[in-house]
Amino acid sequence: MSSVLFKLIIIVILFTTTAMSWDVQLSTSHIHELQMGKSVEIHFNSTTYENDSEESKIEIISTDSEVIITYPRFFDLPKKDHQSTWNAKFNITGQFLGYAKIYLQMVQFKNGNVVSITNSSNSHISVTVVREQRFIDKVFLICVVVLMSIIFINLGCAIEAKQIKECLQKPIAPISSFVSQFIILPIISYYYAKLIFPNQVAMQLGLYFTGISPGGGASSVWSVLLGGNINLSVVLTTIGTLESYIMIPFWATFLGSYIFAVEELPVPYSRIGSSILSLIIPLIVGVLIQRFMPRVCKVMVRVLKPLSSFLILFIIIFATVSNLYLFKIFSWQILLAGALIPWTGYIIGFITAYIAQLPVPDIISMTIESGIQNTGIAIFMLKFSLGQPAADITTVVPVAVALMTPIPLTVAFIFKKCLQKKKQEEIIDVATVTMLNENKE
């Protein structure tokens, strides 16, 4: 028994010695903002390891070969009579936006194939790949700022304190909307992000930030088409947007911090705060115009109110056109995420409104309001709150949400039209039968 124990101890000591005998030193541990298509040279040296096998090599491993590739990939290990310290170099080339890490490991070859891993280095290189900034990117950012400012100035002009006061005097609808949109949906969005993109932090952030955004201006259009309460829809959109000034920073720094922590990214408190502030300022400008320039205010509301949905749509289309390269990463997971956020919102809004025993038109407006996310705000927050390449990668999620949002509403609208047509035909048939009966008499 004692001899067996002694042998086990010897094996453990030998294994530990072997595992610790390979010391690798890399010329850097981080590569920030490596541009797509560009390469950087990395030097490394290794000490205190002797090669006993002709088939042993060093392999350079990339955790994501779609983001970065290395060349050469394999190095021959030095022979026994080689000096104790030796060095080599390899290149890292950026392939596509994202994050990846480089590791070194010893592998055993047989017949030209890797058959086993004999050792790994503790050292690694963290790489961030970005794309070169283009003129259209600057134009897009300027357009986003200008258009979002116009939308929020218009919102400030259109706020009617009387309507909000009347709505708050019967607070069942706004409370139900707040619970569904700013309590339930953000929590569900967080878990959706973790389940759908378990190893993709950027996508998790894109999905989560879209889920914590307020209702969109298009909700009032759909409320009209589907027979909802248009006045309630407008008030809920206004109140929801005002609530988002508090709730977006809250959720971004609360549950959002757990997503940032995965990649050891700092929560961008200052960027989130400045993004929210940049939306508050145009809102205040709009309120001041309403207070001191009522004639100008009426003209702006009359002109800009119908354009609000168009401006948000323009931001989404511009984001898509200027970032067509992102369709390379479009996948079934992104389409699933794009569908789950709004469609879950519809279900939550309907259940919440039904439990609150609201009238049918109010239930329709609540359902729509909870499902239509303001993807313009989501894109704005992602672009100005996150650094590169996350700000670029995450844009694909709100674009997917915008594409998938209208599908259930369009189906409902077609169904409604079919029912109306059927009822009209039944009314015509009844009228025809009545007329024939009267003629017979």
C-alpha positions as CSV (number, residue, x, y, z in Angstrom):
1,M,0.0,0.0,0.0
2,S,2.8,2.4,1.0
3,S,4.7,1.6,-2.2
4,V,1.6,2.4,-4.3
5,L,1.1,5.7,-2.5
6,F,4.8,6.6,-3.0
7,K,4.5,5.9,-6.7
8,L,1.4,8.1,-6.9
9,I,3.3,10.9,-5.2
10,I,6.2,10.6,-7.6
11,I,3.8,10.7,-10.6
12,V,2.1,13.9,-9.2
13,I,5.5,15.5,-8.6
14,L,6.7,14.6,-12.1
15,F,3.5,15.8,-13.7
16,T,3.6,19.1,-11.8
17,T,7.3,19.6,-12.7
18,T,6.5,18.9,-16.4
19,A,3.4,21.2,-16.4
20,M,5.3,24.0,-14.7
21,S,8.5,23.6,-16.7
22,W,7.2,25.4,-19.8
23,D,7.5,29.2,-19.2
24,V,6.3,31.4,-22.1
25,Q,6.7,35.1,-22.2
26,L,4.7,37.1,-24.8
27,S,5.7,40.6,-26.1
28,T,2.2,41.9,-25.1
29,S,-0.9,40.7,-23.3
30,H,-3.4,43.0,-25.0
31,I,-4.0,44.3,-28.6
32,H,-6.5,47.1,-28.7
33,E,-8.3,48.1,-31.9
34,L,-6.6,45.9,-34.4
35,Q,-8.3,46.9,-37.7
36,M,-9.9,44.3,-40.0
37,G,-7.4,43.1,-42.6
38,K,-4.4,44.5,-40.6
39,S,-1.7,42.4,-39.0
40,V,0.5,42.8,-36.0
41,E,3.7,40.9,-35.2
42,I,4.1,39.1,-31.8
43,H,7.3,37.9,-30.3
44,F,7.5,35.3,-27.6
45,N,10.3,33.4,-25.8
46,S,10.3,30.1,-24.0
47,T,12.6,28.9,-21.3
48,T,13.5,25.7,-19.4
49,Y,11.8,23.2,-21.7
50,E,13.6,20.5,-23.6
51,N,12.0,18.6,-26.5
52,D,12.2,14.8,-26.2
53,S,10.1,14.0,-29.2
54,E,10.5,14.8,-32.9
55,E,6.7,14.9,-33.1
56,S,6.1,17.7,-30.6
57,K,5.3,21.2,-31.7
58,I,4.0,24.5,-30.3
59,E,0.5,25.5,-31.6
60,I,-0.8,29.0,-31.6
61,I,-4.5,28.9,-30.7
62,S,-7.2,31.5,-31.5
63,T,-10.4,31.2,-29.5
64,D,-12.3,32.6,-32.5
65,S,-10.9,32.0,-36.0
66,E,-13.6,34.2,-37.6
67,V,-12.3,37.2,-35.6
68,I,-8.5,36.6,-35.8
69,I,-6.1,34.1,-37.5
70,T,-2.4,33.5,-36.7
71,Y,0.5,32.6,-39.0
72,P,2.4,30.4,-38.7
73,R,0.2,28.2,-36.6
74,F,2.8,25.6,-35.6
75,F,6.5,25.9,-34.4
76,D,9.0,23.1,-34.0
77,L,10.2,22.8,-30.4
78,P,14.0,23.1,-29.8
79,K,16.1,20.0,-29.4
80,K,17.7,18.8,-26.2
81,D,21.0,20.4,-26.9
82,H,19.4,23.8,-27.6
83,Q,20.1,26.7,-25.3
84,S,17.7,27.1,-22.3
85,T,16.1,30.3,-23.7
86,W,14.8,30.6,-27.3
87,N,12.4,32.9,-29.1
88,A,10.2,33.1,-32.2
89,K,7.5,35.3,-33.7
90,F,4.1,35.0,-35.4
91,N,1.5,37.3,-36.9
92,I,-2.1,38.0,-35.8
93,T,-4.5,39.2,-38.5
94,G,-7.9,40.8,-37.8
95,Q,-10.6,39.0,-39.8
96,F,-13.9,40.5,-38.5
97,L,-15.2,42.6,-35.7
98,G,-15.1,41.0,-32.3
99,Y,-13.1,39.8,-29.4
100,A,-10.7,36.8,-29.2
101,K,-7.8,35.4,-27.2
102,I,-4.5,33.8,-28.3
103,Y,-3.0,30.9,-26.4
104,L,0.0,28.7,-26.9
105,Q,0.0,25.0,-26.3
106,M,2.3,22.0,-26.9
107,V,0.9,19.3,-29.1
108,Q,1.9,15.8,-30.1
109,F,1.7,15.0,-33.8
110,K,1.2,11.6,-35.4
111,N,0.9,11.1,-39.2
112,G,0.6,14.9,-39.7
113,N,-2.3,15.3,-37.2
114,V,-2.5,16.6,-33.7
115,V,-3.2,13.6,-31.4
116,S,-2.8,15.1,-27.9
117,I,-2.1,18.3,-26.0
118,T,0.9,17.9,-23.7
119,N,1.1,21.3,-22.1
120,S,-0.4,24.8,-22.2
121,S,0.8,28.3,-21.4
122,N,-0.8,30.4,-18.7
123,S,0.0,33.5,-20.7
124,H,-2.5,34.7,-23.4
125,I,-3.2,37.8,-25.6
126,S,-6.6,39.5,-25.6
127,V,-7.4,40.9,-29.0
128,T,-10.0,43.5,-30.0
129,V,-10.7,43.8,-33.7
130,V,-12.4,46.9,-35.1
131,R,-13.1,48.3,-38.5
132,E,-11.6,51.4,-40.0
133,Q,-13.9,54.4,-39.5
134,R,-15.5,55.6,-42.8
135,F,-17.0,58.9,-43.8
136,I,-20.5,57.3,-43.9
137,D,-20.0,56.2,-40.3
138,K,-19.6,59.8,-39.2
139,V,-22.6,60.9,-41.3
140,F,-24.6,58.1,-39.7
141,L,-23.7,59.2,-36.1
142,I,-24.5,62.9,-37.0
143,C,-27.9,61.8,-38.5
144,V,-28.7,59.7,-35.4
145,V,-28.0,62.7,-33.1
146,V,-29.9,65.2,-35.2
147,L,-32.9,63.0,-35.8
148,M,-33.2,61.8,-32.2
149,S,-33.0,65.5,-31.1
150,I,-35.8,66.4,-33.5
151,I,-37.9,63.5,-32.3
152,F,-37.5,64.5,-28.6
153,I,-38.0,68.2,-29.3
154,N,-41.3,67.2,-31.0
155,L,-42.1,65.1,-27.9
156,G,-41.5,68.1,-25.7
157,C,-43.8,70.2,-27.9
158,A,-46.5,67.5,-28.0
159,I,-46.6,66.7,-24.3
160,E,-50.1,67.6,-23.0
161,A,-50.0,67.9,-19.2
162,K,-53.8,67.7,-19.1
163,Q,-53.9,64.3,-20.8
164,I,-51.2,63.0,-18.7
165,K,-52.9,64.3,-15.5
166,E,-56.2,62.7,-16.6
167,C,-54.4,59.4,-17.3
168,L,-52.6,59.4,-13.9
169,Q,-55.9,60.1,-12.1
170,K,-56.9,56.6,-13.4
171,P,-53.5,55.0,-13.2
172,I,-54.4,51.4,-14.0
173,A,-53.3,51.6,-17.6
174,P,-50.0,53.5,-17.1
175,I,-49.1,51.3,-14.0
176,S,-49.8,48.1,-16.0
177,S,-47.7,49.5,-18.9
178,F,-44.9,50.3,-16.6
179,V,-44.9,46.9,-15.0
180,S,-44.9,45.1,-18.3
181,Q,-42.4,47.3,-20.1
182,F,-40.0,48.3,-17.4
183,I,-40.1,45.5,-14.9
184,I,-41.1,42.2,-16.6
185,L,-39.6,42.7,-20.1
186,P,-36.1,43.8,-19.0
187,I,-35.8,40.8,-16.7
188,I,-36.9,38.4,-19.4
189,S,-34.6,40.2,-21.9
190,Y,-31.7,39.5,-19.6
191,Y,-32.4,35.8,-19.5
192,Y,-33.1,35.7,-23.2
193,A,-29.7,37.3,-23.9
194,K,-27.9,34.7,-21.7
195,L,-29.8,31.7,-23.2
196,I,-29.6,32.7,-26.9
197,F,-26.0,34.2,-26.8
198,P,-24.3,32.3,-24.0
199,N,-20.8,33.1,-25.3
200,Q,-21.3,36.4,-27.2
201,V,-21.3,39.4,-24.8
202,A,-21.8,41.9,-27.6
203,M,-25.0,40.2,-28.7
204,Q,-26.2,39.9,-25.1
205,L,-25.8,43.7,-24.7
206,G,-27.6,44.4,-28.0
207,L,-30.5,42.2,-27.0
208,Y,-30.6,43.5,-23.4
209,F,-30.4,47.2,-24.4
210,T,-33.2,46.8,-26.9
211,G,-35.3,45.1,-24.2
212,I,-35.0,48.0,-21.7
213,S,-35.9,50.6,-24.3
214,P,-39.4,52.3,-24.2
215,G,-42.3,51.8,-26.6
216,G,-41.9,53.2,-30.1
217,G,-43.8,56.0,-31.8
218,A,-45.2,53.5,-34.4
219,S,-47.5,52.0,-31.6
220,S,-50.0,54.8,-32.2
221,V,-50.2,54.0,-35.9
222,W,-50.9,50.3,-35.2
223,S,-53.4,51.3,-32.5
224,V,-55.4,53.1,-35.2
225,L,-55.2,50.2,-37.6
226,L,-56.2,47.6,-35.1
227,G,-58.9,49.5,-33.3
228,G,-57.1,50.5,-30.2
229,N,-57.4,53.6,-28.0
230,I,-55.3,56.1,-29.9
231,N,-55.4,58.7,-27.1
232,L,-54.2,56.1,-24.5
233,S,-51.5,54.9,-26.9
234,V,-50.1,58.5,-27.3
235,V,-50.1,59.1,-23.5
236,L,-48.5,55.7,-22.8
237,T,-45.7,56.4,-25.3
238,T,-45.1,59.8,-23.8
239,I,-45.1,58.5,-20.2
240,G,-43.0,55.5,-21.2
241,T,-40.4,57.7,-22.8
242,L,-40.2,60.0,-19.7
243,E,-39.9,56.9,-17.5
244,S,-37.1,55.6,-19.6
245,Y,-34.8,58.4,-18.5
246,I,-34.7,56.7,-15.1
247,M,-35.3,53.0,-16.0
248,I,-32.7,52.7,-18.8
249,P,-29.7,53.8,-16.6
250,F,-31.1,51.7,-13.8
251,W,-31.3,48.4,-15.8
252,A,-28.1,49.1,-17.8
253,T,-26.1,49.4,-14.6
254,F,-28.0,46.8,-12.5
255,L,-28.4,43.6,-14.6
256,G,-26.3,45.0,-17.4
257,S,-23.3,45.0,-15.1
258,Y,-23.4,41.2,-15.0
259,I,-23.1,41.1,-18.8
260,F,-20.2,43.6,-18.8
261,A,-18.4,41.5,-16.1
262,V,-18.2,38.4,-18.4
263,E,-15.6,40.1,-20.6
264,E,-14.2,42.1,-17.7
265,L,-15.5,45.2,-19.4
266,P,-16.2,48.3,-17.2
267,V,-19.8,49.5,-17.1
268,P,-19.8,52.7,-19.1
269,Y,-21.6,54.8,-16.4
270,S,-20.5,58.1,-17.8
271,R,-21.4,57.3,-21.4
272,I,-24.8,56.0,-20.4
273,G,-25.4,59.1,-18.3
274,S,-24.3,61.4,-21.1
275,S,-26.5,59.6,-23.6
276,I,-29.5,60.0,-21.4
277,L,-28.6,63.7,-20.8
278,S,-28.3,64.3,-24.5
279,L,-32.0,63.0,-24.9
280,I,-33.2,65.1,-21.9
281,I,-31.9,68.4,-23.4
282,P,-34.0,68.4,-26.6
283,L,-37.0,67.3,-24.6
284,I,-36.6,70.4,-22.4
285,V,-36.1,72.5,-25.5
286,G,-39.5,71.2,-26.8
287,V,-41.2,72.0,-23.5
288,L,-39.8,75.5,-23.5
289,I,-41.0,76.0,-27.1
290,Q,-44.5,74.9,-26.1
291,R,-44.4,77.3,-23.1
292,F,-43.0,80.5,-24.8
293,M,-43.6,80.0,-28.5
294,P,-47.1,78.3,-28.8
295,R,-47.6,79.1,-32.5
296,V,-44.2,77.6,-33.4
297,C,-45.1,74.6,-31.2
298,K,-48.4,74.0,-33.0
299,V,-46.7,74.1,-36.4
300,M,-43.9,71.7,-35.2
301,V,-46.4,69.2,-33.8
302,R,-48.5,69.3,-36.9
303,V,-45.5,68.7,-39.2
304,L,-43.2,66.5,-37.0
305,K,-45.8,64.3,-35.3
306,P,-46.5,62.3,-38.5
307,L,-42.8,62.2,-39.2
308,S,-41.7,60.7,-35.9
309,S,-42.3,57.1,-37.0
310,F,-40.6,57.9,-40.3
311,L,-37.5,59.3,-38.6
312,I,-37.1,56.2,-36.4
313,L,-37.6,54.0,-39.5
314,F,-35.0,56.2,-41.3
315,I,-32.5,55.5,-38.5
316,I,-33.1,51.8,-38.7
317,I,-32.7,51.8,-42.5
318,F,-29.6,54.0,-42.4
319,A,-28.1,51.7,-39.7
320,T,-28.8,48.7,-42.0
321,V,-27.4,50.2,-45.2
322,S,-24.3,51.7,-43.5
323,N,-23.5,48.4,-41.8
324,L,-24.4,45.9,-44.4
325,Y,-21.2,43.9,-43.4
326,L,-23.1,43.0,-40.2
327,F,-25.4,40.7,-42.2
328,K,-22.4,38.4,-42.3
329,I,-23.1,37.6,-38.7
330,F,-26.9,37.3,-39.1
331,S,-27.9,33.9,-37.8
332,W,-31.0,32.1,-36.6
333,Q,-30.1,33.2,-33.1
334,I,-30.3,36.8,-34.1
335,L,-33.6,36.3,-35.9
336,L,-34.9,34.4,-32.9
337,A,-33.8,37.3,-30.6
338,G,-35.4,39.8,-32.9
339,A,-38.7,38.0,-32.7
340,L,-38.7,37.1,-29.0
341,I,-38.3,40.6,-27.7
342,P,-41.4,42.2,-29.4
343,W,-43.5,39.1,-29.4
344,T,-42.9,38.5,-25.7
345,G,-43.8,42.1,-25.2
346,Y,-47.1,41.6,-26.9
347,I,-47.9,38.7,-24.7
348,I,-46.9,40.4,-21.5
349,G,-48.8,43.6,-22.4
350,F,-52.0,41.6,-23.2
351,I,-51.8,39.5,-20.0
352,T,-51.1,42.6,-17.9
353,A,-54.0,44.6,-19.5
354,Y,-56.4,41.7,-19.3
355,I,-55.6,41.1,-15.6
356,A,-56.2,44.9,-15.0
357,Q,-59.6,44.4,-16.6
358,L,-59.2,47.2,-19.1
359,P,-61.6,47.8,-22.0
360,V,-60.9,46.0,-25.3
361,P,-59.5,49.1,-27.1
362,D,-57.2,49.8,-24.1
363,I,-56.1,46.2,-24.1
364,I,-55.2,46.4,-27.8
365,S,-53.2,49.7,-27.2
366,M,-51.4,48.2,-24.2
367,T,-50.5,45.0,-26.1
368,I,-49.0,47.0,-29.0
369,E,-47.2,49.5,-26.7
370,S,-45.5,46.7,-24.7
371,G,-44.3,44.9,-27.9
372,I,-43.0,47.8,-30.1
373,Q,-39.6,48.8,-28.8
374,N,-38.1,52.1,-29.7
375,T,-35.2,50.6,-31.6
376,G,-34.0,54.1,-32.5
377,I,-33.3,54.8,-28.8
378,A,-31.7,51.3,-28.5
379,I,-29.3,52.1,-31.5
380,F,-28.6,55.5,-30.1
381,M,-27.7,54.1,-26.6
382,L,-25.6,51.3,-28.0
383,K,-23.7,53.6,-30.4
384,F,-22.9,56.2,-27.8
385,S,-22.6,54.0,-24.6
386,L,-20.3,51.3,-25.9
387,G,-16.8,51.3,-27.3
388,Q,-15.7,49.6,-30.5
389,P,-16.3,47.0,-31.8
390,A,-19.3,46.4,-29.4
391,A,-21.0,49.5,-30.7
392,D,-20.9,48.2,-34.2
393,I,-21.7,44.5,-33.5
394,T,-24.7,45.2,-31.2
395,T,-26.5,47.3,-33.8
396,V,-27.6,44.1,-35.6
397,V,-29.9,43.1,-32.8
398,P,-32.2,46.2,-32.7
399,V,-32.3,46.0,-36.6
400,A,-33.5,42.4,-36.3
401,V,-36.1,43.4,-33.7
402,A,-37.3,46.2,-36.1
403,L,-37.7,43.6,-38.9
404,M,-39.6,41.1,-36.8
405,T,-41.8,43.5,-34.8
406,P,-44.5,44.1,-37.5
407,I,-45.1,40.4,-38.4
408,P,-47.8,39.6,-35.7
409,L,-49.4,43.0,-36.1
410,T,-49.6,42.6,-39.9
411,V,-51.2,39.1,-39.4
412,A,-53.7,40.6,-36.9
413,F,-54.5,43.4,-39.3
414,I,-55.1,41.0,-42.2
415,F,-57.3,38.8,-39.9
416,K,-59.3,41.8,-38.8
417,K,-59.9,42.9,-42.4
418,C,-61.0,39.4,-43.3
419,L,-63.5,39.4,-40.4
420,Q,-64.8,42.8,-41.4
421,K,-65.2,41.6,-45.0
422,K,-67.0,38.5,-43.9
423,K,-69.4,40.5,-41.6
424,Q,-70.1,42.9,-44.5
425,E,-70.9,40.0,-46.8
426,E,-73.2,38.5,-44.1
427,I,-75.0,41.9,-43.7
428,I,-75.4,42.1,-47.5
429,D,-76.8,38.6,-47.6
430,V,-79.3,39.3,-44.8
431,A,-80.3,42.6,-46.6
432,T,-80.8,40.7,-49.9
433,V,-82.9,38.0,-48.3
434,T,-85.1,40.6,-46.5
435,M,-85.6,42.5,-49.8
436,L,-86.5,39.3,-51.7
437,N,-89.0,38.4,-48.9
438,E,-90.6,41.8,-49.1
439,N,-90.9,41.6,-52.9
440,K,-92.6,38.2,-52.6
441,E,-95.2,39.6,-50.2
